[in-house]
Each structure stands twice: as structure tokens, then as C-alpha cells.
Amino acid sequence: MLAAAQAILVTADSVNMVGEAAATGAPVHVYEPAGGSAKITRFLDGMVAAGAVRRYGGAFERWDYAPADPTEEIARETARRFLAKAARGAARG
């Protein structure tokens, strides 16, 4: 369903929900209820700066952005951490 959406409205209580919506390339509007966490606010600020999401102001807008796809970055970081842990284990003997 997300892939067919012309626009998406999500709440700001889930980083995963926002990220999955931003992977579609459709405009993502984020509704932020009162009392949100600072961690999610920082994440949203980054997504807004990247042009992937906009805070919902009561009207749907249309804009284009490159869909978020952090797969390569996640794979590199996972491999880096795995190798670092393996090296620490080998050093201990």
C-alpha cells in the first residue's frame, strides 16, 4: 500500500514508521503530538533537512526527494562492528 501512495501521513511516535514511509519516495507528512521524545525529534529534524519529510501543517503538499535507502550504509557499519568485535576476541586469545 505504501508504494502506491501519493502522499503519506504518519505520527512521530515511531522512527521505523517514518523511515519506511520515506523509503517510498512519496511525500511524507509527520504529525507530532505533544510530548514526543527528543530522540525522535532529532531524527525528524534530520529527515526534514534531507527533504524526505515535512511536518504536517494541516494540508498535504507535493515534493520530490530521493527515497531513503540506507541498506549499504547499514551493511558497512554491521561489517565494521563485526570485524572489530572479532579482532577484540582474537586479541584476548
C-alpha positions as CSV (number, residue, x, y, z in Angstrom):
1,M,0.0,0.0,0.0
2,L,2.8,2.5,0.8
3,A,4.4,2.0,-2.6
4,A,1.1,3.1,-4.3
5,A,0.6,6.2,-2.1
6,Q,0.6,9.7,-3.5
7,A,1.3,11.1,0.0
8,I,1.7,9.6,3.4
9,L,0.7,10.9,6.9
10,V,2.5,9.3,9.8
11,T,2.7,10.1,13.5
12,A,6.0,11.0,15.0
13,D,6.0,8.2,17.6
14,S,7.9,5.7,15.5
15,V,11.2,6.1,13.8
16,N,10.5,2.9,11.9
17,M,7.2,4.1,10.6
18,V,8.7,7.4,9.4
19,G,11.7,5.6,7.8
20,E,9.6,3.0,6.0
21,A,7.3,5.8,4.6
22,A,10.4,7.8,3.5
23,A,11.6,4.7,1.5
24,T,8.7,5.1,-0.9
25,G,9.6,8.4,-2.5
26,A,6.1,9.7,-1.8
27,P,5.7,12.9,0.2
28,V,5.8,12.0,3.9
29,H,3.9,14.4,6.3
30,V,4.6,13.8,10.0
31,Y,2.1,14.7,12.7
32,E,3.8,15.4,16.0
33,P,1.6,15.1,19.0
34,A,2.6,16.9,22.2
35,G,5.1,15.1,24.5
36,G,7.3,13.5,21.9
37,S,10.8,12.3,22.7
38,A,14.0,14.3,22.0
39,K,15.5,11.3,20.1
40,I,12.6,11.2,17.6
41,T,12.7,15.0,17.3
42,R,16.4,14.8,16.3
43,F,15.7,12.0,13.8
44,L,12.8,14.1,12.3
45,D,15.0,17.2,12.1
46,G,17.5,15.2,10.0
47,M,14.8,13.8,7.8
48,V,13.4,17.3,7.2
49,A,16.8,18.6,6.4
50,A,17.3,15.8,3.9
51,G,14.0,16.8,2.3
52,A,12.3,13.4,2.9
53,V,9.6,14.5,5.3
54,R,7.8,17.7,6.3
55,R,6.0,18.3,9.5
56,Y,2.2,18.2,8.9
57,G,0.7,21.7,9.0
58,G,-2.9,20.7,8.1
59,A,-2.6,20.4,4.3
60,F,-1.0,17.9,2.1
61,E,1.9,19.2,-0.1
62,R,3.7,17.6,-3.1
63,W,7.5,17.5,-3.4
64,D,10.1,15.2,-4.8
65,Y,13.1,13.6,-3.0
66,A,15.3,10.5,-3.4
67,P,13.8,7.7,-1.4
68,A,15.7,6.8,1.7
69,D,17.7,3.6,1.3
70,P,20.3,3.1,4.0
71,T,21.0,-0.5,3.1
72,E,24.6,-0.1,2.0
73,E,25.4,2.2,5.0
74,I,23.9,-0.3,7.4
75,A,25.8,-3.2,5.8
76,R,29.1,-1.4,6.1
77,E,28.5,-0.5,9.7
78,T,27.4,-4.0,10.6
79,A,30.6,-5.4,8.9
80,R,32.8,-2.9,10.7
81,R,31.4,-3.7,14.1
82,F,31.5,-7.5,13.4
83,L,35.2,-7.3,12.4
84,A,36.0,-5.0,15.4
85,K,34.4,-7.5,17.8
86,A,36.2,-10.4,16.1
87,A,39.5,-8.6,16.4
88,R,38.9,-7.9,20.2
89,G,38.1,-11.6,20.7
90,A,41.2,-12.7,18.8
91,A,43.4,-10.3,20.8
92,R,42.1,-11.9,24.1
93,G,43.2,-15.3,22.8
